[in-house]
Amino acid sequence: MEFTIKAGSPEKLKSDCVVVGVYAGSDLTASAKALDKAADGAITALVARGELDDKVGATLMLHDLPGIAAPRVLLVSLGKADELTDKSYRDAVGAAAKQLAGSVAADAAFILTETELPHRDLAWRISQAAQILKDSTYRCDELKSKREESKKGVKKVVFIAKAKDTAPLEAALRRGTAIAEGMALAKTLGNLPGNVCTPTYLATTARKLAKDHKIKVEVLEKGDMEKLGMGALLSVARGSHEPPKFIILNYKGGKAKDKPVVLVGKGITFDSGGLSLKSTEGMFDMKYDMSGAACVLGAIKAIAKLGEEINVIGLIPATENMPGGSSIKPGDIVTSMSGSTIEILNTDAEGRIILADALSYSKLFNPEYVIDVATLTGATVIALGTKRAALFTNSSELQEALTKAANNSNDFCWSMPLDDEYFENLSTNFADMANVGPPEGSFGASAYFLSRFTQDVKWAHLDITGVAWQRGKDKRSTGRPTPLLIQFLIDHCNAKKP
């Protein structure tokens, strides 16, 4: 889908379809009023007759209205004017995107962005609309023997905006598009099955990404990890026939002296639970256990495409967690790269084990911030459901910045406590710490485990188990929290500008 911005009168636009909003109670937006006037009140009459529901996201496609150049007008309900929120705006845009995807119209003039929202400027509204419209075209059908080629669907969208300086709007358009493309990469990697998206596949994807966007890439093999003392990561990889990979992406968009932001993505490409085997019912979803890695790749792709002036390192420890004769066993003790020893009480708590070495490795870059992204605990879903990721951090500064980015991107998170008391849950007689404790407080204990490897840096952990994929009959990757990460990096870049 291609996007442009221009000015124009709604009734004179020669697009195949004009998209405008209508408030509850038959109250028309400015553009809808202009169309209604040109059509001698036809829109007012139809809305007053109840043809368009007042519920946010309701739509009505009108054809061949007199006095209007476009052959189609799509009305989208915005709900009550005094109750508009970010969510209702996004819901309305999403509803319009769904209608455009099934339309025979080849192009559309999109004017929903004129909708005023508290504390949201036109650039934000355009960026969000571009992201949603672009995302609506996403498909994951690479592995189907016959792809369904639909001739329907809008291919070009023109955002109608009256602005003397369109540069900020053009930038917003590029930003929304880049976020959608980053999400698409994350979704595709998440949706691919474990027999396709292996650690080697992730490494190949990273190399292609680096080649396409002038990013430095390095892939550490098993021997390299042994030399570094990554005993924690290698212990998880022991049961798999697939070789582990440690992927390092280095995007240098900022000044050489600028400290980088390090993103660490959990890359368990399939999690059987190891010898602590999962149930059959829960195992299908474990192809999504590399969603953290997928989001890191998607975020770096978007930042590189936008050319943001920031230094970003992406670290992806990638392996399978499988049962086998060489598998790590409950009761085994392994030594991490940091030198700390870990008693493995449950092999299905493997994410924190591989992240321990990745977080230790992150310190080699003298980072400004380290943010790890992982599908770490089922307790996240119980605590926060599927709407918000869990945020743990040792830095109030980082907490504030990530929360702000989450709210601006509508990719939400919620701050959780990170207390030293949680260490009691991980104490053991035989090693520096255990990888799990009792069920009570397991949510916080898992994050506290990671914090033991980040004591010298400003660090945050995003547990994305609840948000990384959609459950039920429509199972699929959501690509979250790619938008949050991208927004955080953009905000951090802008904060450094004079």
C-alpha positions in Angstrom: 0.0 0.0 0.0 1.4 3.4 -1.1 0.7 6.6 0.9 0.9 10.3 -0.1 -0.3 13.6 1.4 -2.0 16.4 -0.3 -4.7 19.1 0.2 -8.1 19.1 -1.5 -11.8 19.7 -1.2 -13.6 16.4 -0.3 -16.3 16.8 -3.0 -13.8 17.4 -5.8 -11.4 14.5 -5.0 -11.2 12.0 -7.9 -10.2 9.0 -5.9 -12.2 5.8 -6.1 -13.3 6.2 -2.5 -13.4 9.1 0.0 -13.3 8.1 3.7 -14.8 10.5 6.2 -16.1 10.3 9.8 -19.5 10.8 11.4 -20.1 11.4 15.1 -22.9 9.8 17.0 -26.2 11.7 16.8 -25.9 12.4 13.1 -23.2 15.0 13.7 -21.0 15.2 10.7 -17.3 16.0 10.6 -16.1 19.0 8.6 -15.4 16.9 5.5 -18.6 15.0 5.8 -20.4 18.3 5.9 -18.7 19.4 2.7 -19.7 16.2 1.0 -23.3 16.5 2.3 -23.6 20.1 1.0 -22.4 19.0 -2.4 -24.8 16.1 -2.4 -27.8 18.3 -1.4 -28.1 16.7 2.1 -28.1 13.1 0.9 -25.7 12.1 3.7 -27.6 13.8 6.4 -30.8 12.1 5.3 -29.2 8.6 5.3 -27.6 9.0 8.7 -30.8 10.5 10.2 -32.6 7.5 8.9 -30.4 5.2 10.9 -28.4 3.7 8.1 -25.2 4.2 10.0 -24.9 2.8 13.6 -23.6 5.2 16.2 -21.2 2.6 17.6 -17.5 3.3 16.9 -16.3 1.5 13.8 -19.6 1.1 12.2 -19.4 1.8 8.4 -21.6 2.6 5.5 -20.5 2.6 1.9 -22.4 5.0 -0.4 -22.2 5.0 -4.2 -22.6 7.6 -6.9 -23.8 10.5 -4.7 -24.8 13.6 -6.8 -22.3 16.5 -6.8 -19.4 14.4 -5.6 -16.5 13.4 -7.9 -15.6 10.2 -6.2 -17.9 7.2 -7.0 -17.8 6.0 -3.4 -18.0 7.6 0.0 -17.2 5.5 3.0 -18.8 6.8 6.2 -17.1 5.7 9.5 -18.8 6.1 12.9 -16.5 7.9 15.5 -18.9 7.6 18.4 -19.7 10.7 20.5 -17.6 13.7 19.7 -16.9 14.5 23.4 -15.9 10.9 24.2 -13.2 10.4 21.5 -10.1 8.5 22.7 -7.0 7.1 21.1 -8.7 3.7 21.1 -11.9 4.9 19.4 -9.8 6.7 16.7 -7.7 3.6 16.1 -10.9 1.4 16.1 -12.4 3.7 13.5 -9.3 3.6 11.3 -9.2 -0.2 11.7 -12.8 -0.5 10.6 -12.1 1.7 7.5 -9.0 -0.4 6.7 -11.1 -3.6 6.8 -13.7 -2.1 4.4 -11.0 -0.8 2.0 -9.3 -4.2 2.0 -12.5 -5.8 0.6 -13.4 -3.0 -1.8 -13.0 -3.0 -5.6 -11.7 0.6 -5.3 -8.0 0.9 -6.3 -7.3 4.0 -4.3 -8.8 6.1 -1.6 -8.7 9.6 -0.1 -8.5 9.3 3.6 -9.9 12.1 5.8 -10.5 10.4 9.1 -7.2 12.0 10.2 -9.0 15.4 10.6 -10.6 14.0 13.7 -9.5 16.0 16.7 -8.2 14.1 19.7 -7.1 15.4 23.1 -3.3 15.8 23.2 -2.8 14.2 19.7 -1.7 16.3 16.8 -2.2 15.7 13.1 1.2 14.0 12.7 0.4 11.4 15.4 -3.0 10.7 13.8 -1.5 10.3 10.3 1.3 8.0 11.7 -1.2 5.8 13.4 -3.5 5.6 10.4 -0.6 4.7 8.1 0.5 2.0 10.5 -3.0 0.5 10.8 -3.8 0.7 7.1 -0.4 -0.8 6.1 -0.8 -3.5 8.8 -4.2 -4.4 7.4 -2.6 -5.7 4.3 -0.3 -8.2 6.1 -0.6 -11.8 5.1 1.4 -14.9 6.2 0.9 -17.3 3.4 4.5 -18.1 2.4 4.1 -21.8 3.1 0.8 -22.3 1.3 1.0 -24.3 -2.0 -1.5 -21.9 -3.5 -1.7 -18.3 -2.4 -5.0 -16.6 -2.7 -4.5 -13.7 -5.0 -7.3 -11.2 -4.5 -7.9 -8.4 -7.0 -9.7 -6.4 -4.4 -8.2 -4.0 -1.9 -7.1 -0.4 -2.1 -3.4 -0.1 -3.2 -3.0 3.7 -2.8 -4.1 6.0 -0.1 -4.0 9.8 -0.1 -4.2 11.5 3.2 -6.0 14.8 2.8 -4.6 17.5 5.1 -4.5 21.3 5.1 -1.0 22.3 6.2 1.5 24.8 5.0 4.4 22.8 6.2 3.9 19.1 5.2 7.4 18.0 6.2 6.3 16.8 9.7 3.4 15.0 8.2 5.6 13.3 5.6 7.9 12.2 8.4 4.9 10.9 10.3 3.8 8.9 7.3 7.3 7.4 6.9 7.3 6.5 10.6 3.9 4.8 10.5 4.9 2.8 7.4 8.2 1.8 8.9 6.6 0.6 12.1 4.1 -1.5 10.1 6.9 -3.0 8.1 8.9 -3.8 11.3 5.8 -5.4 12.7 5.3 -7.5 9.6 8.8 -8.9 9.9 8.2 -9.8 13.6 4.8 -11.3 12.7 6.1 -13.4 9.9 9.0 -14.8 12.0 6.6 -15.6 14.8 4.0 -17.3 12.6 6.5 -19.5 10.9 6.7 -23.1 12.3 9.6 -24.3 14.3 10.9 -26.6 11.5 11.3 -23.5 9.3 12.2 -20.7 11.7 15.2 -22.3 13.3 18.2 -20.6 15.0 19.9 -20.8 11.6 16.9 -19.2 9.9 17.0 -16.3 12.4 20.7 -15.8 11.6 20.0 -15.8 7.9 17.2 -13.3 8.4 19.5 -11.1 10.4 22.2 -11.3 7.7 19.7 -10.3 5.0 18.4 -7.4 7.1 22.0 -6.2 7.6 22.7 -6.4 3.9 19.6 -4.5 2.9 20.0 -1.7 5.5 23.8 -1.4 5.9 23.9 -2.8 9.4 26.9 -4.8 10.8 26.1 -8.4 11.7 28.0 -11.1 13.4 26.8 -14.6 14.2 28.6 -16.5 17.0 28.7 -20.3 16.6 28.8 -22.9 19.4 32.6 -22.8 19.5 32.6 -19.0 19.9 30.1 -19.3 22.8 32.3 -21.9 24.5 35.2 -19.5 24.4 33.1 -16.8 25.9 32.0 -19.1 28.7 28.3 -19.0 27.8 27.6 -22.1 29.8 24.0 -21.1 30.5 23.0 -20.6 26.9 24.8 -23.7 25.7 23.2 -25.8 28.5 19.7 -25.2 27.0 21.0 -26.0 23.5 22.4 -29.4 24.4 19.2 -31.3 23.7 18.7 -30.0 20.2 20.1 -31.2 16.9 19.8 -27.6 15.7 23.0 -25.6 16.3 22.6 -22.6 18.5 23.4 -19.1 17.2 24.2 -15.9 19.0 23.2 -13.0 16.7 24.7 -9.5 17.0 23.3 -6.6 15.0 25.0 -3.3 15.1 23.2 -0.2 13.7 25.4 2.9 13.8 23.2 5.8 13.1 24.5 8.1 15.9 27.8 9.6 16.7 30.7 7.3 17.4 31.0 8.5 21.0 27.2 7.9 21.7 26.5 5.0 23.9 24.2 2.5 22.2 20.8 1.2 23.3 21.1 -2.6 23.5 18.0 -4.7 22.7 18.1 -8.3 23.7 15.5 -10.7 22.2 14.8 -14.2 23.5 15.2 -16.5 20.6 13.9 -19.9 21.6 12.7 -21.1 18.2 10.8 -24.0 19.7 10.2 -24.7 23.4 9.2 -28.3 24.2 10.0 -27.6 27.8 13.1 -29.9 27.6 13.0 -32.8 30.1 10.4 -30.8 32.0 8.1 -31.5 29.1 5.2 -29.3 28.4 1.7 -30.7 27.8 0.6 -31.3 24.2 -2.1 -28.6 24.5 0.4 -26.0 25.4 3.2 -26.9 23.1 1.7 -25.8 19.8 2.1 -22.1 20.8 5.8 -22.6 21.5 6.8 -21.6 18.0 6.1 -18.1 19.3 8.7 -18.4 22.0 11.1 -16.5 19.8 8.8 -13.5 19.6 11.3 -11.3 21.6 13.9 -12.0 18.9 11.4 -11.3 16.2 10.5 -7.9 17.7 14.2 -6.9 18.1 14.7 -7.7 14.4 11.6 -5.8 13.4 12.5 -2.7 15.5 16.0 -2.5 14.1 14.7 -2.8 10.6 12.3 0.1 11.2 15.0 2.3 12.8 17.4 1.6 10.0 14.8 2.3 7.3 14.0 5.7 9.0 17.7 6.5 9.3 17.4 7.5 12.9 20.5 9.1 14.4 21.0 6.6 17.2 23.3 3.6 17.9 21.4 0.4 18.5 22.8 -3.1 19.2 20.5 -6.1 18.8 21.5 -9.3 20.7 19.6 -12.6 20.0 20.5 -15.8 21.8 18.9 -18.4 19.6 18.3 -22.1 20.2 15.7 -24.8 20.6 14.8 -26.3 24.0 14.4 -30.0 23.3 14.5 -33.3 25.3 17.2 -35.8 24.4 20.1 -37.8 25.7 22.3 -34.7 26.0 19.6 -32.5 27.5 20.2 -30.5 30.6 18.5 -32.3 33.6 16.7 -30.9 36.6 19.3 -30.6 39.4 22.2 -29.8 37.0 24.3 -26.8 37.8 25.7 -24.6 35.0 28.1 -21.7 35.0 27.0 -18.5 33.2 29.2 -16.1 31.3 29.2 -13.8 34.4 30.7 -16.6 36.5 27.5 -17.1 38.5 26.3 -20.6 38.9 22.7 -21.6 38.3 20.9 -24.7 39.6 18.4 -25.9 37.0 15.3 -27.0 38.9 13.0 -26.8 35.9 14.2 -27.0 32.3 11.0 -25.3 31.1 12.3 -22.0 32.6 14.9 -21.8 29.9 14.3 -18.3 28.7 15.9 -16.7 31.7 18.9 -19.0 31.4 19.8 -18.0 27.9 19.1 -14.3 28.6 21.6 -14.5 31.5 24.5 -14.9 29.1 23.0 -12.4 26.6 22.6 -9.7 29.3 26.2 -10.3 30.5 27.4 -10.0 26.9 25.5 -6.7 26.5 27.9 -5.0 29.0 30.7 -5.3 26.5 29.1 -2.4 24.5 29.1 0.0 27.4 25.4 0.6 26.8 23.3 3.6 27.8 20.3 1.2 28.3 19.7 -2.5 28.0 16.2 -3.7 27.3 15.4 -7.4 27.0 12.2 -8.6 25.4 11.0 -12.1 26.2 8.0 -14.5 26.4 9.2 -15.4 29.9 6.3 -16.4 32.2 2.7 -17.6 31.9 2.1 -15.6 35.1 2.2 -12.5 32.9 -1.1 -13.5 31.2 -2.7 -14.2 34.6 -1.6 -10.8 36.0 -2.1 -8.5 33.0 -4.1 -10.5 30.4 -3.4 -9.9 26.7 -3.5 -6.1 26.6 -0.3 -5.1 28.3 3.3 -6.3 28.6 4.9 -6.5 32.0 7.7 -4.0 32.6 10.4 -4.6 35.2 13.3 -2.1 35.5 16.0 -1.0 37.8 15.8 2.6 36.5 13.0 5.1 37.1 14.4 7.0 34.1 13.9 4.0 31.9 10.5 3.2 33.4 9.3 6.7 32.5 10.6 6.6 29.0 9.2 3.2 28.2 5.8 4.0 29.6 5.7 7.2 27.6 6.6 5.3 24.4 4.0 2.7 25.2 1.3 5.3 25.5 2.3 7.1 22.4 2.5 3.9 20.3 -0.7 2.4 21.8 1.4 -0.7 22.6 0.9 -0.7 26.3 2.9 -2.0 29.2 2.5 -1.9 33.0 5.2 -1.4 35.6 5.7 -4.3 38.1 7.8 -4.4 41.3 11.4 -5.6 41.3 12.3 -6.2 44.9 15.4 -7.8 46.5 13.0 -9.9 48.6 12.3 -12.0 45.5 15.9 -13.4 45.7 14.6 -15.6 48.6 12.5 -17.5 46.1 15.7 -18.3 44.1 18.0 -19.3 46.9 19.5 -22.8 46.9 22.1 -24.7 48.9 24.1 -25.8 45.9 24.6 -22.8 43.5 24.5 -19.0 43.5 20.8 -19.2 42.5 18.1 -21.5 41.2 16.3 -20.8 37.9 12.9 -21.1 39.6 11.3 -20.9 43.0 7.9 -21.6 44.5 4.8 -20.7 42.4 4.1 -17.8 44.8 5.8 -14.7 43.4 7.2 -16.5 40.4 6.3 -13.5 38.3 8.7 -11.2 40.1 11.3 -13.9 40.8 11.8 -14.5 37.1 12.5 -10.8 36.5 14.7 -10.6 39.6 16.8 -13.5 38.2 17.5 -11.4 35.2 18.4 -8.4 37.3 21.3 -10.3 38.8 23.0 -10.1 35.4 22.4 -6.4 34.9 23.5 -4.8 38.1 25.9 -2.3 36.5 23.6 -1.0 33.8 20.2 0.8 33.4 18.1 -2.2 32.4 14.5 -3.0 31.7 12.7 -6.4 31.1 9.5 -6.6 29.0 7.7 -9.9 29.6 5.6 -10.2 26.5 3.9 -13.6 27.0 0.5 -12.0 27.1 0.8 -9.8 24.1 3.1 -11.6 21.6 0.5 -13.7 20.0 -3.3 -13.9 19.7 -4.9 -16.9 21.2 -8.0 -18.9 20.1 -9.2 -19.9 16.7 -7.5 -16.9 15.1 -4.0 -17.7 16.5 -1.3 -15.6 15.0 1.6 -13.4 16.0 0.7 -9.8 16.9 4.2 -8.3 16.3 4.1 -6.7 19.7 5.9 -4.9 21.3 7.7 -3.8 18.1 5.9 -0.4 18.0 6.8 0.3 21.6 10.5 -0.5 21.0 10.6 1.7 17.8 8.8 4.6 19.6 11.2 4.4 22.5 14.2 4.5 20.2 12.7 7.4 18.2 12.0 9.3 21.4 15.4 8.7 22.8 17.0 9.9 19.5 14.9 13.1 19.5 15.8 13.8 23.2 19.4 13.9 22.2 18.9 16.5 19.4 19.7 20.1 20.3 
